[in-house]
């Protein structure tokens, strides 16, 4: 059996994690950047040659790149010669004829029976971001109905009612998934072709197992006889959260210390983030080793917030790139990075657009990028321009190329009390408790520069503008709660959830497992982020998950 795996690279998103998963399985990887590099002739053996076709982001941008680089005919010829191929995410979508996302762009038309459509957001957040289960009477390639796989997409092969109970469509075996009120194709298999809508390289060891089965040619489903009835009851999807588990995210604030080392810090007050002389900032270890520990504890995602942005460092040598590269070697869940994702002029005078900077992070191992201050600037410009974008903001350029799911907006607000809604142009509400001077109303004021500068822009105005500009997720911090260990600001989270359709991550204030339960049940947030309580080793990620399980909330257990 050949030990080499070919991976098609058309410049789309994060390939490093896939490459690392393949190497973890003891295979050699060869990137294919030109169609003539796809094995053929003497280099091709249909029994041993393996080709993986990953894709991330916008359907049109991806398939247009396939045609522009003349991969279309080479892939079709390879498939016609019975070459083994595995598509991932938009790689699966490219096998279809087209997508509602990009009506003018055509797919490879290998699966001709369904078109790709956007999820209905009337009953659930869109994009679907999180861990869902697959099902079907005839699963394949190690798919396990009791494990969870990581999905991140807005468009899917949504099954009409007459096909929901089918396990095969015109010779294609299908695995299914349910998100809210819609059932869609999660994987397909026909002869030498296999593809998944989820990211196996980001689905923990369950996903790595799926890749392993493809590379070995083992088409059998996972042997579920290893599970006890108690296991099955604990792991079975109850669809109480649209089908997704409750996501627990571990966050690391990364900065450089006086010796130039990268360290993870967490102070007792929000404003210590940028103060190198503040003694309350504690060095909590190297970011890669700490991130690996949280992954082993069961974190569903890991977020790195680069709080100093390494301003005097060349863009291509930014230390966070190495952090991501190292982390992605052994961490097979999504990685998000924030800090410095914007239009920049490098130290040598070279200009980089935000999407170019983001591309460097994606190719180093990131799956999503987080935008903070520049999201505020973009929202202010959007509002001033009559609620229209001009296509130049980091949110717009990154989402256009890599998809909305790749863009997270990091919001740093603080509560401002007022006597009347007329005291501010921003959206107000009546809090449960009055302000310090008896004020009956309040609004959440956005800040920039790590909380050091306030703007006349509310959270509602910011996140609704960013959603329209193309953001796919909101990371909702809270200056008033940061470091307090008193629980999340539930009123803030509820305001955000009612304002946008995209997923909202609760952040700032978690001190005990109960705070995660409160946020999930009282605000219906889509994920909860923890930092200090994990760094200080007061609780592990797994302990939080065990608590949530005992309270009846489904979580991923790898």
N, C-alpha and C positions, 0 to 999 in steps of 0.2 A: 504494500500500500504506500502511495506517495505521501511524504510528510510535508508537502508544500501546499499552501492555501493561497489562492489568488484573490485579492480584494480590489474591486473597482473603485477608483478615486476620481470623482469629477469635481472635487473642491467643495463638497457639501458637508459642513458640520464636523462633528467629533468622530474621527476614525480611530483615534488612539485607544479608546476603551475597547473597541472591537479587536484591534490588533493585539492588545494586551490579553484579552480573553482567549484568543486563539493561541498565543504564545504560552499562556498558563496551561493550556491543554497539550503542550509540547509539540506544536506544529510550527513550521517556518512560514513566514508571511511574505508575499511578494505583491507590492502595490502595482496596479494596472492603471496607468495614466494615459495610455494611447490604445485605440482599439486593436492595433496589430499585436499588442502584448497579450491579448486573450489567447489562451492555448489553442493551437490548431496544428494540423499535420502531424509531424513526428513528436511534437510536444504534447499531443492530446491523446489521452486514454479515457474513454467514457466511464470506465470502472473506477479510476483513481483520481482523476482531475476534479478539483473542487473550486468553485467560483462563488464569492459572496458579493452581493450587490446592495450595499447600504445607502440609505438616503435620508436626509433630514431637511425639514423646512418647507418652503413653498413648493407646491406641485409644479407650477409652471416654470419656476426658476430651475428646478431640478431636471425635468424632462427636456426643457429647451437646451440645457447644457449637454444632455445626452445626444441630442440630434446635432448640435453645433460641433461637438467633438467627434461625431460620426461613430458613436458607440452602438447606435440602434441596430444596424445590420449585423454588426459583429456579434452582438448578444443573441439576436434571432438565429443566426447561423450556428452559434454554439449550442443553443437550445435544440435546434433541429437535428444536430448531431448527437443528441442525448447526453450532452454535458450536464453535470450536476451543478445546480445554481440555487443559491438561497438569497432571497430578497428580504430586506429589513426596513420596516416603517415606510418611508416614501419609496423605498426600493420595491416593496410589495405594491404600492399604489401605481408605480410606473408600469406594472404588468397589465393594468386596466386600460380601457380605451381613452378615458378622460376624466376630468374632475370638475365639479362645480366651482372649485377654488380658482381655476384658470381655464375658462371656457375655450380660449383660443389655442391652448396647448394640447397636443395629442400624446397619449401614452403609447406603449409598445403593442397594445391590443392583443396580448396573449390570453387574457381572461376577458372575454367579449360580452359577458352576460349581465354585467352590472356597471353602473357609473358610480363615482364617488360623490357623496353629498355631505353638506355640513350638518353637524349635530343640531337638533332642535334645542335651543337654550331656554325654553319655557319652563322646564322642570329640573334643570341641572346647569352647573357652570360649564362653559365652553371656552377654551379647550378642555378635553378630558386630560387631566394630569394626575397620575397616581397609579395605584396597584390594584388591578382587577383580575378576575379569574376567567379561565376559558372553559368551554364545555362542548359536548358533542358525543354522540354514541360511538363514533369511530375516530378517536384522536390518533395522533401520529408524532413521530420524531421526539419522543420523550415528553410530550405535553402532559401536564399533571393537573387534573381538575381541582386538586386541593391546595395547589400553590398559587401564588400571586405573581403577576408579570407587570412590568412597568410600561404604561401607555402614556403618550404625550402627543395629542393630535386633535384637530378640530374637524377634520373630514374623514370619512370612512365609507366602506362598502356596506351601507345600511340595508338590511334585508327587508323586503316587503313582506306583508303578512303571509302570503302564500309560500314563502321560502323559509320562514323562521324555524320550522321544524325539520327542514332538510339537512342532511349531513353530506350531501353531494349535489353539485350543480354542473350538469353537462360534463361529467367525467372528472371534475375537480372535487376532491375531498375538502371539506371546510370544517374548521373549528370556529366556534362562535363566542361572542362576548356580549354582555348586556350592560349598557350604560344608561341609567334612568329608564325611560320608557322605550328605548330603541335597542334593537339587537343588530350587531354588525359582525362582519367577518374578522376574526382575530388571526387566522392563519389559513393557508391553502396548500394543497399538495396534489400534484399530478405528475406521475412518472418521475422524471428527473428534476422537477421544479418544486421548490419549497419556499414559502415566504411567510413572514410574521408581521402583523401590524405593530406589535409591541417591540420593545428593544431588549432582546435577550441578553446583550452585553451589559445592560443596566438593570437586570432583573435578579441580581444576586446569584447564588449558586444554582437556583432552579433554572435561570436563564442560561447559565454556562453549560448546564446539562443538555439543554436543547441544542446548543451549538455543537456540543460533543457528539450528540446522536447524529446530526447531519453529517459531520465530518467522518464519522465511522460508517455511515450508511445504514444506521439502525432506525428503521421507520416505525418501530413499535411504540405505543404510548407508554407512559410511566406505569410501573407495576404498583398499583395502589393497595395491594394486599398487605403491604408493610404497615398500613395505618390501622390503628384500633378504631372501634366505633366511636370512642371518646375523642380520638384525634379528628376523625371526620366531622364530628359535630362542631368541634372548636374551629376547624379550618373552613368549613363550608360557607360559601357566600350567602348572606341573608338579604343583600341588596338594601340594607337600611340606610346606606350612604351612597345612593345611586349605583352601587356595585363596588365602590372603592373602599379600601381599608382606610382607617384614620392615619394620616401621614405624620410621622414624627421626624423632625429635621434637627440635626445638630449643627450649630453655628459656631464658627471660629473667627474672632477678630484678629487679623494678622497684621503685624507691624515689624519694622526693623529696630533692633536695640542699638545701644551705643557701639557694640562690637560689629555691627553689620549683619548679625544673625537674624533670621526670621523667627519670631516668637508669637505665641497666642496670648492675648491680654484680655483681662476683664476687670474693670474697676467697679467701684461702688456707686459712682455717679456717671451719668451719660457724658458729661463734658470732659472726662479724662481721656476720651478716645484720641485726641490730638495733642495732649500735653505730655511731652517726653520727660519733663521735670517733676511730674506729679508722682509722689511716692505710693499713691494708692493703686497705681497700675501694676499688676502682678504678672510676672513672666510665668506662664502656665505650660511651657514646653514647646517643642517643635511642632509645626502644624501638620506635617504628614503623619508622624507617629500618633498624634492625638486623633486625627481624622480616621486613621486605621482602627484605632481602639473603638471609636464610636460605630464604625461600620461593623466590627465584630460583635458589638453589643446589640446590633439590629437597627441602626438608624436607616430610615427610608431614603434620606438624602443628606448630603453634607454641603454646607454653604461656607465659603471663604469670603470674608469681607476684608478687603485690603484697605486699611484705615489710614494709611499714609500715602498711598498711590505712587510711592517711589519716584518722586517728581523729577529727580535729576538723573534718572536711569534711562538708557536707550530703550525704546519700546520693545524691540525684539529680544532684549536681554532682561526684561522685567522679571524679578525673582518669582513672582506668582506663576509665571509660565512653568518654571521648574517644579514648583510646588504641585501644580496640576499634573504635570507629567509623572512625577513620582507617586502621587496619590492614585492616579488612574491605573497604575500597574497592578494594584491588589484590591482596589475598592470598586466593586461592580454594582454600584447604585449611582444615581444622578449626582453630579457635582455642579454647584453654582458658584460663580465668582463675581464679586462686585468691587468697584473702585477703579477709576481711571478709564471707564468704558465710554469714550467720547471722541469727538474730533480733536486731534492733537497735532502739535508741531514738535517733532522729535528734537533731541539735543543737537543733531546735526543739520537741522532745518528742514528735514523731510516732513511733508504733511501726510497724515493718515486720517482717513475718514473713520467714523465710529465703527462701521461694519468691517473695516479692515482690521481694526484693533480687536474687535470681537472674534474675527476669524482666527487670529493668533491664539486666543484663549480656547476656542473650540477645538482647534487642531492640537492643542496641548492637553486636552482631556475634559474641558468644561462642556456641559450640556446646556446651561443657561447662563446668561449674564444679567447682573443686577445694576440698574441705573438709578442714581439718587438725585444729586443736585441738578444734573442736566435734564432730568425728567421734569423738575420744577420749571426750569427755563423753557423747556419745550411746551409745557402746558400754558404758561403765561403768554407765550408767543401765539399758540393756537387760539386762545381766547381773544387776544388783541386783534387777531386776523379774522374775526367773525366766525370763530369755531371751525376753522379750516386749517389743515396742515399743508405745508409747502413741499413735503417730501424730503426735507434736508435734516430733520432732527435725528438723533441717534435711534430713537424708538422706530421711526419710519424706515430708515435705511437698513437696520438690522432685521426687523421683522419681514421686510420685503424679500430679503435674500434668504434668511434662515427660518422664517415662520414666526408667528406671534408667540408660540410656546417657548421660544428661546429668549424672550425679553421679560424680565421681572422688574417691576418698579418698586424700589425701596423707599418707603415713606417715613420721614422722621417728624412727626407732629407733636404739638403740645396743646394742652387744653387752655382756652381763653374764655373767661366768663364775661357776659355782658348783660345789661339790664333789659335790653330789647333787641329783637332781630334787626331793627333799624340802625343799630350801632355798628353794623358791619355789612359789607356787600356779600359776605360769604354765608353759606347755608348754616343755620343754627338749629338747635333742638333743645328741648327741656330735659336736663339731666335728672337722675333720681335724687341727687343731693344738690342743694343750692350752693352758689359760690361763696367765698370767704366773706363777702360783703352783702350776702343775701341775693346775689344775682340769680335770676331764674333761667337764664339761657346760657348756652356756651357754643363755641365752635372750635374746631381743631385746626390750629395754624401750622402750616408747613414750614420747615426749616431747611437750610442748606449748610454745606461746609461742616458736616458732622455735628449739626445742631447749634452751631455758633452764630448763625445769622437767620433771622426770621423774615418771612415774606408775607405780603398781604394776599395770601392764597390759602384757601381751606382744603382739607382732605377731600371733601366731596368734589370740589372743582378740579383738583389735581387728578384724582383717579378716573373720573368720567372723561376728562380730556385725554388721558393716557390710553384709556381703553379705545377711544376713537382713533387715536394715532397708531394703534397696532400692538399695544402691549398685551401679553398673555397671562400675566399673574401679578398679584399685588403682595409685597412683603410689608406688612403693616407693623412698624415699630411704634413705640410710644415713649417720649422723653420722660413723661411723668412717672412711668412705671419701670423704666430701665434700672436694673439693679435692686429693685425694691423687694423681690421675692414674695410679693403680696398678691400675685395673680395678674392675668391679662386685663387690659381695659376693655371690658365686655361691651360697653356702650360704643366705643370707637369701632370695634370689630363689627358690631351689628349695623352701624351706620354704613360701613364700607360694603358689607354683604348686600344691603338693600340698594346700594347705588350702582353696582356693576354686575355683569354676568360672568366675568372671568373669575378664576379662583382667587381666594384671599388667604394668606398665611398669617396667623396670629403670632406676634413676637413681642418681647419685652415683659418681664414681670413674673415668669414662671418660677416657682420655688419648690413646689411639691407636686406629685402626680395628679392630685385632685384638680389642680388648675387646668390641666389639659382636658380633663373630663368636662369641666365647667365651660371652657371655650367651645368644645365640640358640640355640646348639647344645648347651650344657651344662645349661641350665636350662629351655629351651623357653619363655622369656618371650615375651610378645606384642608388645612394643615396647621400644626402647631410647632413652633420653633423654640428650642431650649439652648441655653449657653452656660451661664454661670453655675447652675445647679449640677450640670454635667461636669464642667471643668473642675469644680471643687470636690467632685466625687461624693456629693451628698446622695445622689441617685444615679443609677445607670439608665441608659435608654431602655434596656430590657426590663428593668423594674417598672418604668412608666408603662410599658406595653403590657406587662403582666397585670398591673392594676387596672388598665382599661379593659382587658379581657374579662377580669373578674366583675367589672361593672357592666358587662354586656356589649362592649364596643369592639367591633372587629378590627384587628390589626394584623399586619404581615408578620408571620413567623417563618423565617427561612430555615 
